[in-house]
Amino acid sequence: MRLSPAYRTLRLLRQNGDVGVYDAWSVVRGCRCVAKVLRSGRFDRPAGRRALRAEAALLLSLSHPHIVRAYELLQRPRLALIMETLPGETLSHLVRRTGPLRPRDVAMLGRQLCSALHYLHGVGVLHLDVKPSNIVCQGGLVRLLDLGIARAPGRGVPGIGTATYMAPEQARGDFLTAATDVFALGAVLFEAATGAPPFRSDGARNRYEQLERRAPRVGTVRRHLPTALSETIDSSMEPEPARRPPLPVIRRALERVSPPA
């Protein structure tokens, strides 16, 4: 499929609701890129168009070393968001391949995600889908992907997000704040430190568990973690948003485990 004279698709990477994500070639840049293309036929819905345009407008307004870059939004012949191709592998693939990360690497991962999320929150946006498959790692550099459901703080819609990582208030559709992303950050660090997510992957059951009980303590799954790391992960997944630490506090705690270079 040729998107325009400047881009041609090479292969379909995945389909997700209204969009297909393609490995693509930029003729102008002479390099690979990623194209998030609105699917045709019954998938070409006004809501899908609005969502892709909103994601494009947000990404094109951002500039941060730990957030994927967008190049442009194509209007014809099909609506398509063009983004950079990132080298490396997703955190989910890395953990499956290697098992739990070293404590210093978990802390370094967390510091970079704190930086990206703090930047997003500073421009009035919550990510709301922080998870290992939306994080790419390569040579010590972490990049956050997929702002498809990102939005301003406010009342949520029950269950919108990824069940294994969403905060209780996100599962319920309550008021969403920066603390909602903090919970997901804690769940990601839990998985990086232990090799498994804090909750089971069954969506409906997972949402029920997060509403009814707290996540397991990370130290009970992987012993002998540095105290600063285990306490940070545990506190980030407190059921009550007000009890979760803000991102600057998390970052400083993680710096005690993995100081900035």
Summary of the structure (lengths in Angstrom):
residues: 261
radius of gyration: 18.5
end to end distance: 44.0
largest distance: 56.0
contacts: 863
relative contact order: 0.11
helix: 41%
strand: 21%
